[in-house]
Amino acid sequence: MATVWIDFNHYICSDCLYGILLVLLDKNSFMRRSETTAAAANTSPTEEILYTDEENDSGNIARRSFLQASTVACLATIGFSGAAAASTAPGDIIWENDDLRDDVRSPPTIVDDVVYAGGREINAIDARSGEEKWSMAGAISMTDTSPNVVDSTVYGAETNGTIHAREVEGDDSDPTKEMGDRKWDYEAEGRGGRSPTAVDGLVYFGDEEGIVYALDAETGDEEWRFDEYDHPIMSSPTVVDGTVYIGAGDDQQAGGPPGGVYALDADTGEEVWTVEHEQDGFEWQAETPTVADGTVYVTTNRGGADGDAGLFAYDAATGDEQYSLVNEGSMSTWGVSPPTVAGDTIYVSTVSDIRAIDPADGSLRWTADDGSASGTSMALPTVADGTVFTANTDAELFAFDADDGSEVWSTTLESESDDTEINTRRAGGPIVVNGTLFMPAESTLFAVDAGVDGHSEDTMVTLGTLGHHHEFAGTAAPTDPYDGEAPEDDEDDEDEEGEDDHEYDDLCVVGGKITDPDTGDPIGAADVTLYDPDGDNEVTTGITGGNGHYCISEADEPGIYEIHVSHEDYEDVGTQVISDVGIDPDELAIVDVVLGEDADVQPSLDGAGDGDSDDGASGADDDDSSSDGTSGADDDGSPGPGIVGTVASICGVGYLLSKRAGRADHTTEDSSE
């Protein structure tokens, strides 16, 4: 059967298109394909002539009737398939992942069809389906970090000041190991957690002790540190043309030192220029800066009743102030977002509106508010395809026209798990990739139809400061739509019977997997603590990731230890104690736990005990061959007939029956000759 390809990306049979042409040409006409009467004897047998119903017998009428019926069916199917291809409207939620296990306060990063988001850990989520690929647990939390992904490595920061570097992909030869190996960890002097920025082989970040660091991106070795001032650093660095720009100060610290903005040589850490801002009361806090056309733009939060809050513009080379917008309208209160620049406009969100500002002189071009009587703070904006996107703390998402600020659409993000709020205090905000908007709200990540084409194009994203995409990472732009469906070649990775699916590296002393006693599913965010033999002194604590795995990276010396496991959702179990675990710090011990029931212990110390769970059970197998994903395909992995098969079937029947009717009718009067 002949086929053609049309815009709906579905096959349509030629007889169906033939029927469509009949409808378009003349509803009372059809095509005859050979000579039919003696009066038309001079007509070529291949010449096509239009005839009306009255000039044809029942065979042709039957054929035309069937063609019309099959045409209607084909058109209906095409219409349905077209609607299915565009199943969401601007503002519609495509998918949500509510398993980030802690608030997310910074925009996500999207590289190679994977969304990297903070939370209790760094989470890697399939951008197309919303399904978790892996998660990297830390000791505390990664709520304030936008992971930075460069050269197949993801960099993230814990609130305790530790920076982690991990390969983004696992071993291709081991399908159970989706998460890559840990490359290095670095512990800063003070607390932190703000997003690191990796540029030209160095990773830059600051901490609350006022220190700016540069680490070797490959090894984690410290290249330099800048500690000339004691301003706490609550922002992320922006690196442009060999200079690191970072804001300092803490608006919550009464009587502290003045805040400021640093410009440092990216290679050496030497001070290029510094701006300090003196004021009474609370400290002047500079947010994460951005840079465009030789100018550094930075916003500040209010410091005390008489403090300055607003937007400042500095010459990127000298630090000279070009202009400032201080205490103007909604920028005179708490909650001014970091600025971002797209085209010839600066965009900044405040406690109650979003503002578009002329970068040349700071003049206001337009404002747009969220229509809320409560005056909720609004999130860090992003710009894509002539549209500005932002949100407020009530989880209302907005799209405004970038030229005049008129509202394009708005929606409210509602999680299936609980009421949803958005933390805008630490520069939370959206990012757009491939026409899909990704927005964290509490511990849920949403993918929303943005109603635009393309990707975020503002400087916060393109410079890789607070969330980024392929442009900063130097990878290919995505082409397939993020429609909530995994690609056809994505298959559920199920463990072969008896196959070990542990994902540990050389840094682990003890590793294992925590699972649910009823379902066998992995348990994320479980606390796993290593104690000395008496169970009195805590050695170290780990937290399971979304795949249920944990990694404890230190033990004092070879010996017999206890492992305590607990989870807040399993209060009836309490703390499960696995005793007599032989551990050699130079070897890997594996302790898998079915919470509340059994423990399977593989000690690393020869001659030590095999481990006993507090319920007296031990040695249970950990069968992790189950999978919670569904492919919607046949048993052999191939998709069902779907729309394409339905259309082809309808058209095929139409074609065969029409040919049969045509043979009965197209015998000419002189065929006997």
C-alpha positions as CSV (number, residue, x, y, z in Angstrom):
1,M,0.0,0.0,0.0
2,A,1.4,3.4,-1.0
3,T,2.1,5.8,1.8
4,V,3.2,9.4,2.2
5,W,4.6,11.4,5.1
6,I,2.8,14.5,6.4
7,D,3.4,17.1,9.2
8,F,1.6,15.1,11.9
9,N,4.4,12.5,11.7
10,H,2.0,9.7,10.9
11,Y,1.5,7.5,7.8
12,I,-1.6,8.2,5.7
13,C,-2.6,5.9,2.9
14,S,-2.8,7.2,-0.6
15,D,-6.5,6.2,-1.1
16,C,-7.3,8.2,2.1
17,L,-5.6,11.3,0.6
18,Y,-7.4,10.6,-2.6
19,G,-10.7,10.6,-0.8
20,I,-9.7,13.9,0.9
21,L,-9.1,15.4,-2.5
22,L,-12.6,14.4,-3.6
23,V,-14.1,16.1,-0.6
24,L,-12.1,19.3,-1.3
25,L,-12.9,19.3,-5.0
26,D,-16.6,18.6,-5.2
27,K,-18.7,16.8,-2.6
28,N,-20.9,15.3,-5.5
29,S,-18.0,14.2,-7.7
30,F,-15.4,11.5,-7.8
31,M,-12.6,10.4,-10.1
32,R,-13.0,7.9,-12.8
33,R,-9.8,6.3,-14.0
34,S,-10.6,4.7,-17.4
35,E,-12.9,5.2,-20.4
36,T,-16.4,4.4,-19.4
37,T,-18.8,4.9,-22.4
38,A,-18.8,4.8,-26.2
39,A,-19.3,8.6,-26.1
40,A,-16.0,9.0,-24.5
41,A,-14.2,6.7,-27.0
42,N,-11.8,9.5,-28.1
43,T,-10.7,9.9,-24.5
44,S,-7.3,8.4,-23.5
45,P,-7.7,5.4,-21.1
46,T,-5.3,7.2,-18.8
47,E,-7.1,10.6,-18.9
48,E,-9.1,11.3,-15.7
49,I,-12.6,12.7,-16.1
50,L,-15.0,14.0,-13.4
51,Y,-18.5,12.5,-13.4
52,T,-21.5,13.2,-11.1
53,D,-23.4,10.6,-9.1
54,E,-26.2,10.4,-11.7
55,E,-23.7,9.4,-14.5
56,N,-22.3,6.4,-12.6
57,D,-23.7,3.1,-11.6
58,S,-23.9,1.6,-8.1
59,G,-20.4,0.2,-8.1
60,N,-18.8,3.6,-8.4
61,I,-21.3,5.1,-6.0
62,A,-20.4,2.4,-3.5
63,R,-16.7,3.0,-4.0
64,R,-17.2,6.8,-3.5
65,S,-19.3,6.2,-0.5
66,F,-16.7,4.0,1.1
67,L,-14.0,6.5,0.2
68,Q,-15.9,9.3,1.9
69,A,-16.5,7.1,5.0
70,S,-12.8,6.1,5.2
71,T,-11.8,9.7,4.6
72,V,-13.9,10.9,7.5
73,A,-12.3,8.2,9.7
74,C,-8.8,9.1,8.5
75,L,-9.5,12.8,9.1
76,A,-10.8,12.1,12.6
77,T,-7.8,10.0,13.3
78,I,-5.4,12.7,12.0
79,G,-7.2,15.3,14.1
80,F,-7.0,13.0,17.2
81,S,-3.3,12.4,16.6
82,G,-2.6,16.0,16.1
83,A,-4.3,16.8,19.4
84,A,-2.4,14.1,21.1
85,A,0.9,15.5,19.8
86,A,0.1,18.8,21.5
87,S,-1.6,17.5,24.6
88,T,-0.5,20.3,26.8
89,A,-1.2,24.1,26.7
90,P,1.0,26.9,28.1
91,G,1.0,26.6,31.9
92,D,0.0,22.9,32.0
93,I,2.1,20.6,34.1
94,I,3.9,18.0,32.0
95,W,5.2,16.0,35.0
96,E,6.3,16.5,38.6
97,N,8.8,14.7,40.8
98,D,8.0,15.1,44.5
99,D,10.8,13.0,45.8
100,L,13.6,15.6,46.3
101,R,13.3,15.0,50.1
102,D,14.0,18.7,51.1
103,D,13.2,22.2,49.9
104,V,14.9,23.3,46.7
105,R,15.9,27.0,46.9
106,S,17.8,27.5,43.7
107,P,17.1,26.9,40.0
108,P,17.9,23.5,38.4
109,T,20.4,22.7,35.7
110,I,19.5,20.8,32.5
111,V,22.2,19.2,30.4
112,D,21.9,16.2,28.0
113,D,18.2,15.7,28.7
114,V,18.9,15.4,32.5
115,V,17.7,17.8,35.1
116,Y,20.1,18.3,38.0
117,A,18.4,19.7,41.1
118,G,19.2,20.2,44.8
119,G,17.2,19.1,47.8
120,R,18.3,16.6,50.4
121,E,20.9,15.5,47.8
122,I,21.8,16.2,44.2
123,N,19.1,14.6,42.1
124,A,19.5,13.6,38.5
125,I,16.0,13.4,36.8
126,D,15.1,12.4,33.3
127,A,13.9,15.7,31.6
128,R,11.5,13.8,29.4
129,S,9.7,11.6,31.9
130,G,10.4,13.1,35.3
131,E,11.8,9.8,36.6
132,E,14.8,9.8,38.8
133,K,18.0,8.5,37.3
134,W,20.1,8.7,40.5
135,S,20.7,10.9,43.5
136,M,23.9,11.8,45.4
137,A,23.5,12.0,49.1
138,G,25.6,14.2,51.3
139,A,25.9,14.4,55.1
140,I,23.6,17.4,55.5
141,S,21.6,19.0,52.7
142,M,22.0,20.6,49.3
143,T,18.9,22.8,49.4
144,D,20.7,26.0,48.3
145,T,22.7,24.7,45.4
146,S,22.2,24.8,41.6
147,P,24.4,21.9,40.4
148,N,27.0,23.0,37.9
149,V,27.6,20.5,35.1
150,V,30.7,20.8,33.0
151,D,32.9,18.2,31.2
152,S,30.6,15.3,32.3
153,T,31.1,16.2,36.0
154,V,28.4,17.6,38.4
155,Y,29.5,20.0,41.1
156,G,27.3,20.7,44.1
157,A,27.6,22.3,47.6
158,E,26.2,21.2,50.9
159,T,25.0,23.7,53.5
160,N,27.9,22.6,55.8
161,G,30.4,24.0,53.2
162,T,31.4,20.7,51.5
163,I,31.8,20.7,47.7
164,H,31.2,17.5,45.9
165,A,32.3,16.5,42.4
166,R,30.9,13.4,40.7
167,E,30.9,12.0,37.2
168,V,27.4,12.4,35.7
169,E,27.2,8.9,34.2
170,G,28.1,5.4,35.4
171,D,29.9,2.6,33.7
172,D,28.3,1.8,30.3
173,S,29.3,-1.8,30.8
174,D,27.3,-2.1,34.0
175,P,23.6,-1.1,33.3
176,T,22.9,-1.1,37.1
177,K,25.4,1.7,37.7
178,E,23.7,4.8,36.4
179,M,25.5,7.1,38.8
180,G,29.1,8.0,38.1
181,D,32.0,7.7,40.5
182,R,32.7,10.3,43.1
183,K,35.7,12.3,41.9
184,W,36.5,14.3,45.1
185,D,35.1,16.2,48.1
186,Y,36.4,19.4,49.6
187,E,35.5,20.8,53.0
188,A,35.6,24.6,53.3
189,E,36.4,26.5,56.4
190,G,32.9,27.7,57.0
191,R,29.3,26.9,56.1
192,G,28.1,27.6,52.6
193,G,25.9,25.7,50.2
194,R,25.6,28.3,47.5
195,S,26.1,27.2,43.9
196,P,29.6,26.7,42.8
197,T,30.7,27.8,39.3
198,A,33.1,25.8,37.1
199,V,35.0,27.7,34.4
200,D,38.2,26.8,32.5
201,G,39.3,24.0,34.8
202,L,38.6,25.7,38.1
203,V,35.6,25.5,40.5
204,Y,34.8,28.8,42.4
205,F,32.7,29.3,45.5
206,G,32.6,31.2,48.8
207,D,31.6,30.4,52.4
208,E,30.2,32.2,55.4
209,E,33.7,32.8,56.8
210,G,34.2,35.3,54.0
211,I,36.6,33.1,52.0
212,V,36.5,32.7,48.2
213,Y,38.0,29.5,46.9
214,A,39.3,28.2,43.6
215,L,39.7,24.4,43.3
216,D,41.1,22.3,40.5
217,A,38.0,20.9,38.7
218,E,39.7,17.5,38.1
219,T,41.4,16.8,41.4
220,G,39.7,19.1,44.0
221,D,43.1,20.5,45.0
222,E,42.9,24.1,46.3
223,E,44.5,26.5,43.8
224,W,44.0,29.7,45.7
225,R,41.8,31.3,48.4
226,F,40.9,35.0,49.0
227,D,40.3,35.9,52.6
228,E,41.1,39.6,53.0
229,Y,37.7,40.4,54.4
230,D,35.4,38.8,56.9
231,H,32.1,39.5,55.1
232,P,30.0,36.3,55.0
233,I,29.4,35.2,51.4
234,M,25.8,34.3,50.7
235,S,26.0,34.4,46.9
236,S,27.4,32.5,44.0
237,P,30.3,33.6,41.8
238,T,30.0,34.8,38.2
239,V,33.1,34.4,36.0
240,V,33.6,36.6,32.9
241,D,36.8,37.4,30.9
242,G,39.2,36.1,33.6
243,T,37.6,37.8,36.5
244,V,35.5,36.3,39.4
245,Y,32.7,38.6,40.7
246,I,30.9,37.7,43.9
247,G,28.7,39.4,46.5
248,A,29.3,39.4,50.2
249,G,27.3,40.3,53.4
250,D,24.5,38.9,55.4
251,D,21.3,40.9,55.9
252,Q,20.4,38.7,58.9
253,Q,23.6,39.6,60.8
254,A,23.1,42.6,63.2
255,G,26.2,44.7,63.9
256,G,28.3,42.7,61.5
257,P,31.0,44.1,59.1
258,P,29.9,45.9,55.9
259,G,29.0,43.9,52.9
260,G,30.5,44.3,49.5
261,V,31.3,43.1,46.0
262,Y,34.6,41.5,45.1
263,A,36.3,41.3,41.7
264,L,39.2,38.8,41.7
265,D,41.7,37.5,39.2
266,A,40.3,34.1,38.2
267,D,43.8,32.5,37.8
268,T,45.5,33.9,40.9
269,G,42.8,35.2,43.3
270,E,44.4,38.6,43.5
271,E,42.0,41.4,44.2
272,V,41.1,43.5,41.1
273,W,38.7,45.8,43.0
274,T,36.3,45.7,45.9
275,V,33.3,47.8,46.8
276,E,32.4,47.9,50.5
277,H,29.1,49.5,51.7
278,E,28.9,51.1,55.1
279,Q,25.6,51.4,56.9
280,D,24.1,51.2,60.3
281,G,22.0,48.3,61.6
282,F,22.0,45.0,59.7
283,E,24.8,44.2,57.2
284,W,24.4,45.3,53.6
285,Q,24.1,42.0,51.6
286,A,25.1,41.8,48.0
287,E,23.3,39.1,46.1
288,T,24.7,37.0,43.2
289,P,26.0,39.5,40.6
290,T,25.7,39.2,36.8
291,V,27.7,40.8,34.0
292,A,26.7,42.2,30.6
293,D,28.5,44.5,28.2
294,G,31.3,45.5,30.6
295,T,29.0,46.2,33.5
296,V,28.5,44.3,36.8
297,Y,24.9,44.4,38.1
298,V,24.2,43.4,41.7
299,T,21.1,43.7,43.9
300,T,21.1,44.2,47.6
301,N,18.7,43.3,50.4
302,R,17.7,45.9,52.9
303,G,20.0,46.2,55.9
304,G,18.0,47.7,58.8
305,A,15.3,50.4,58.8
306,D,17.5,52.9,57.0
307,G,19.4,50.5,54.9
308,D,19.9,50.6,51.2
309,A,18.1,48.0,49.0
310,G,18.0,48.1,45.2
311,L,20.1,47.7,42.1
312,F,23.7,48.8,41.6
313,A,25.7,49.0,38.4
314,Y,29.5,49.0,38.5
315,D,32.2,49.2,35.8
316,A,33.4,45.6,35.4
317,A,37.1,46.7,34.9
318,T,37.4,49.4,37.7
319,G,34.5,48.9,40.1
320,D,33.4,52.5,39.6
321,E,29.6,52.9,40.3
322,Q,27.7,53.9,37.2
323,Y,24.3,54.3,38.9
324,S,22.0,52.9,41.5
325,L,18.3,52.4,42.2
326,V,17.9,52.5,45.9
327,N,14.8,52.2,48.0
328,E,12.5,52.8,45.0
329,G,9.0,51.3,45.3
330,S,9.0,47.6,46.0
331,M,12.8,47.6,46.1
332,S,12.8,49.3,49.5
333,T,12.0,46.1,51.3
334,W,13.3,42.6,51.8
335,G,13.4,40.1,49.0
336,V,15.1,41.6,46.0
337,S,16.2,38.8,43.6
338,P,19.6,38.8,41.9
339,P,19.4,40.6,38.5
340,T,19.6,38.9,35.1
341,V,20.1,40.5,31.6
342,A,18.5,39.5,28.3
343,G,19.0,41.6,25.2
344,D,19.0,45.2,26.2
345,T,17.0,44.8,29.5
346,I,17.7,44.0,33.1
347,Y,15.1,42.0,34.9
348,V,14.7,41.8,38.7
349,S,12.0,40.5,41.0
350,T,11.0,42.2,44.2
351,V,8.7,41.6,47.1
352,S,5.6,42.1,45.0
353,D,6.5,42.7,41.3
354,I,9.0,42.1,38.5
355,R,10.8,45.1,36.9
356,A,12.3,45.7,33.5
357,I,15.1,48.2,33.6
358,D,17.1,50.0,31.0
359,P,20.8,49.0,31.6
360,A,22.1,52.3,30.1
361,D,20.8,54.6,32.8
362,G,18.6,52.5,35.2
363,S,15.3,53.9,34.0
364,L,12.2,51.8,34.5
365,R,10.7,50.4,31.4
366,W,7.8,48.5,32.9
367,T,6.6,46.7,36.0
368,A,4.2,43.7,36.4
369,D,2.8,42.4,39.7
370,D,1.4,39.0,40.6
371,G,-2.0,40.3,41.4
372,S,-1.8,39.0,45.0
373,A,-3.2,41.1,47.8
374,S,-0.7,39.4,50.2
375,G,2.3,41.0,48.4
376,T,4.2,37.7,48.1
377,S,7.9,37.8,47.1
378,M,8.7,36.8,43.5
379,A,11.4,34.5,42.2
380,L,14.5,35.0,40.2
381,P,13.2,35.6,36.6
382,T,14.4,33.9,33.4
383,V,13.8,35.0,29.8
384,A,13.1,32.8,26.8
385,D,11.7,33.6,23.3
386,G,10.5,37.1,24.2
387,T,8.8,36.0,27.4
388,V,9.8,36.6,31.1
389,F,9.0,33.8,33.6
390,T,8.8,34.1,37.3
391,A,6.8,32.8,40.3
392,N,5.8,33.9,43.8
393,T,5.9,32.3,47.2
394,D,2.3,31.1,46.7
395,A,3.5,28.8,43.9
396,E,1.8,31.0,41.2
397,L,3.8,30.8,38.0
398,F,3.7,33.8,35.5
399,A,4.7,34.5,31.9
400,F,5.0,38.1,30.9
401,D,5.7,39.7,27.5
402,A,9.3,40.9,27.6
403,D,8.5,44.0,25.7
404,D,5.7,45.5,27.7
405,G,5.1,43.3,30.7
406,S,1.6,42.2,29.8
407,E,0.7,38.9,31.2
408,V,0.8,36.0,28.7
409,W,-0.4,33.3,31.0
410,S,-0.3,32.2,34.7
411,T,-1.0,29.1,36.6
412,T,-0.7,27.7,40.1
413,L,1.6,24.8,40.8
414,E,-0.1,22.2,43.0
415,S,1.8,19.1,44.0
416,E,-0.1,15.8,44.3
417,S,1.6,15.2,47.7
418,D,0.9,18.4,49.7
419,D,0.3,22.2,49.5
420,T,3.1,23.9,47.6
421,E,5.1,27.0,48.3
422,I,8.2,28.4,46.6
423,N,11.2,29.6,48.5
424,T,12.2,32.8,46.7
425,R,14.5,34.0,49.5
426,R,17.6,32.2,48.2
427,A,17.2,33.0,44.5
428,G,14.8,30.2,43.7
429,G,13.4,30.4,40.2
430,P,12.6,28.8,36.9
431,I,14.7,27.8,33.8
432,V,13.4,27.1,30.3
433,V,14.9,24.4,28.1
434,N,13.4,23.1,24.8
435,G,10.1,24.9,25.4
436,T,9.7,23.4,28.8
437,L,9.9,25.3,32.1
438,F,11.5,23.6,35.1
439,M,10.6,25.0,38.5
440,P,11.3,23.7,42.0
441,A,8.7,24.3,44.7
442,E,9.5,23.0,48.2
443,S,10.6,19.4,47.6
444,T,8.9,19.0,44.2
445,L,10.3,19.7,40.8
446,F,7.7,20.6,38.1
447,A,8.0,20.5,34.3
448,V,5.6,22.9,32.7
449,D,4.7,23.8,29.1
450,A,6.2,27.2,28.7
451,G,4.3,28.1,25.5
452,V,7.5,29.2,23.8
453,D,10.2,27.7,21.6
454,G,13.9,27.5,22.6
455,H,15.7,28.0,25.9
456,S,16.5,30.5,28.6
457,E,18.8,33.2,27.2
458,D,19.5,35.5,30.1
459,T,22.9,36.0,31.7
460,M,22.2,34.1,35.0
461,V,21.8,31.0,32.8
462,T,24.2,31.5,30.0
463,L,27.0,32.4,32.5
464,G,26.3,29.3,34.5
465,T,25.8,31.1,37.8
466,L,22.4,30.0,39.1
467,G,21.3,27.0,37.0
468,H,22.3,26.6,33.4
469,H,21.8,24.5,30.3
470,H,23.7,23.1,27.3
471,E,25.1,26.5,26.2
472,F,27.2,26.9,29.3
473,A,28.1,23.2,29.5
474,G,29.2,23.2,25.8
475,T,26.9,20.3,24.9
476,A,24.4,19.8,22.1
477,A,21.0,21.5,22.4
478,P,18.1,19.1,22.9
479,T,15.8,18.4,20.0
480,D,13.1,15.9,21.2
481,P,10.2,17.4,23.1
482,Y,10.0,17.0,26.9
483,D,6.5,15.5,26.7
484,G,6.4,13.4,29.9
485,E,7.3,10.2,28.0
486,A,10.6,8.4,28.0
487,P,12.0,7.7,24.5
488,E,11.2,4.3,22.9
489,D,14.7,3.0,23.5
490,D,14.5,3.7,27.2
491,E,14.1,0.4,29.0
492,D,13.7,-0.4,32.7
493,D,17.0,-1.5,34.0
494,E,16.3,-4.6,36.0
495,D,19.0,-6.5,37.8
496,E,19.7,-9.9,36.6
497,E,19.0,-12.6,39.2
498,G,21.7,-12.6,41.8
499,E,23.5,-9.6,40.2
500,D,25.0,-7.1,42.7
501,D,23.7,-3.6,42.0
502,H,25.8,-1.8,44.6
503,E,27.2,1.6,43.5
504,Y,30.3,2.4,45.6
505,D,33.7,3.9,45.0
506,D,37.0,3.8,46.7
507,L,36.0,6.4,49.3
508,C,33.5,4.1,50.9
509,V,34.3,2.1,54.0
510,V,30.8,0.8,54.5
511,G,28.1,0.8,51.9
512,G,24.7,-0.8,51.5
513,K,21.1,-0.5,50.5
514,I,18.1,0.1,52.8
515,T,14.8,-1.3,51.6
516,D,11.1,-1.5,52.6
517,P,10.1,-4.7,54.4
518,D,6.8,-5.0,52.5
519,T,7.5,-3.8,49.0
520,G,11.3,-4.3,48.7
521,D,11.5,-0.7,47.3
522,P,14.6,1.4,48.2
523,I,14.2,3.9,51.0
524,G,15.7,7.3,50.5
525,A,16.7,9.8,53.2
526,A,17.3,7.1,55.8
527,D,19.9,7.9,58.4
528,V,22.8,5.4,58.7
529,T,25.2,5.9,61.5
530,L,28.4,4.0,62.4
531,Y,29.2,3.6,66.1
532,D,32.1,2.2,68.0
533,P,31.7,-1.3,69.5
534,D,30.0,0.0,72.7
535,G,27.4,1.9,70.7
536,D,28.2,5.0,72.6
537,N,30.4,7.1,70.3
538,E,29.2,8.1,66.9
539,V,31.9,7.7,64.3
540,T,30.2,9.1,61.2
541,T,26.7,9.3,59.6
542,G,25.5,8.8,56.1
543,I,22.2,9.3,54.3
544,T,20.6,7.1,51.7
545,G,19.9,8.5,48.3
546,G,16.8,8.0,46.2
547,N,18.1,4.5,45.2
548,G,18.4,3.5,48.8
549,H,22.2,3.3,48.8
550,Y,24.5,4.9,51.4
551,C,28.2,5.4,51.7
552,I,30.1,5.8,55.0
553,S,33.6,7.1,54.1
554,E,35.5,6.8,57.4
555,A,36.2,4.5,60.3
556,D,38.7,5.0,63.0
557,E,40.6,1.7,62.8
558,P,40.0,-2.0,62.1
559,G,37.5,-3.5,64.5
560,I,34.0,-4.4,65.4
561,Y,31.4,-1.7,64.9
562,E,27.6,-1.1,65.2
563,I,25.4,0.4,62.5
564,H,22.2,2.2,63.4
565,V,19.5,2.7,60.8
566,S,16.4,4.8,61.1
567,H,13.9,6.8,59.1
568,E,11.3,9.3,60.2
569,D,8.6,7.6,58.2
570,Y,9.2,4.3,60.0
571,E,8.6,5.3,63.6
572,D,7.2,1.9,64.4
573,V,10.6,0.4,63.6
574,G,12.6,2.9,65.6
575,T,16.3,2.6,65.3
576,Q,17.5,-0.8,63.9
577,V,20.9,-1.8,65.3
578,I,23.2,-4.1,63.4
579,S,26.0,-5.2,65.7
580,D,29.3,-7.1,65.4
581,V,30.1,-5.7,62.0
582,G,33.8,-6.3,61.2
583,I,35.3,-3.3,59.3
584,D,38.7,-2.8,57.9
585,P,39.0,0.9,56.8
586,D,41.1,-0.1,53.8
587,E,38.4,-2.5,52.5
588,L,34.7,-2.2,51.6
589,A,32.1,-3.8,53.9
590,I,28.6,-4.1,52.6
591,V,25.6,-4.0,54.9
592,D,22.2,-4.3,53.3
593,V,19.2,-3.7,55.5
594,V,15.5,-4.6,55.2
595,L,14.3,-2.0,57.6
596,G,12.8,-3.5,60.7
597,E,13.6,-7.0,59.7
598,D,16.9,-8.5,58.4
599,A,20.4,-7.4,57.6
600,D,22.8,-9.0,55.1
601,V,26.3,-8.3,56.2
602,Q,29.5,-8.8,54.2
603,P,32.3,-7.8,56.6
604,S,35.6,-6.5,55.4
605,L,37.6,-7.6,58.5
606,D,38.8,-11.2,58.4
607,G,37.7,-13.3,61.4
608,A,35.1,-10.7,62.6
609,G,31.5,-11.4,63.2
610,D,29.1,-11.5,60.3
611,G,26.8,-9.0,62.0
612,D,23.5,-9.5,63.9
613,S,20.4,-7.3,63.6
614,D,18.6,-6.3,66.7
615,D,15.7,-8.6,65.8
616,G,18.1,-11.6,65.7
617,A,17.8,-12.1,62.0
618,S,20.7,-12.0,59.6
619,G,21.9,-13.1,56.2
620,A,18.7,-12.3,54.3
621,D,19.1,-11.8,50.6
622,D,18.4,-8.4,49.1
623,D,16.4,-9.2,46.0
624,D,16.3,-5.9,44.0
625,S,15.1,-7.3,40.7
626,S,11.8,-5.4,40.9
627,S,11.2,-2.3,38.8
628,D,8.5,0.4,39.3
629,G,8.7,1.7,35.8
630,T,6.3,0.7,32.9
631,S,7.1,1.1,29.3
632,G,3.7,0.7,27.7
633,A,5.1,-1.6,25.1
634,D,4.5,-5.2,24.1
635,D,6.4,-8.0,25.8
636,D,9.0,-7.9,23.1
637,G,9.7,-4.2,23.8
638,S,8.0,-3.0,20.6
639,P,5.2,-0.4,20.9
640,G,1.6,-1.3,20.1
641,P,-0.1,-0.3,16.9
642,G,-1.2,3.1,18.3
643,I,-2.4,5.8,16.0
644,V,-0.1,4.9,13.1
645,G,-1.4,1.4,13.0
646,T,-5.0,2.4,13.3
647,V,-4.7,4.9,10.4
648,A,-2.9,2.3,8.2
649,S,-5.6,-0.3,9.0
650,I,-8.5,2.0,8.1
651,C,-6.8,3.1,4.9
652,G,-5.8,-0.4,3.9
653,V,-9.4,-1.7,4.2
654,G,-10.6,1.3,2.2
655,Y,-8.0,0.7,-0.5
656,L,-8.8,-3.0,-0.9
657,L,-12.5,-2.6,-1.0
658,S,-12.3,0.3,-3.4
659,K,-10.1,-1.7,-5.8
660,R,-12.7,-4.5,-5.6
661,A,-15.5,-2.1,-6.5
662,G,-13.4,-0.5,-9.2
663,R,-12.7,-3.9,-10.9
664,A,-16.5,-4.6,-11.2
665,D,-17.2,-1.2,-12.7
666,H,-14.2,-0.4,-14.9
667,T,-14.9,-3.2,-17.5
668,T,-15.5,-1.3,-20.8
669,E,-18.2,-2.2,-23.3
670,D,-15.7,-3.4,-25.9
671,S,-13.7,-5.7,-23.4
672,S,-15.0,-8.7,-25.3
673,E,-13.1,-7.6,-28.3
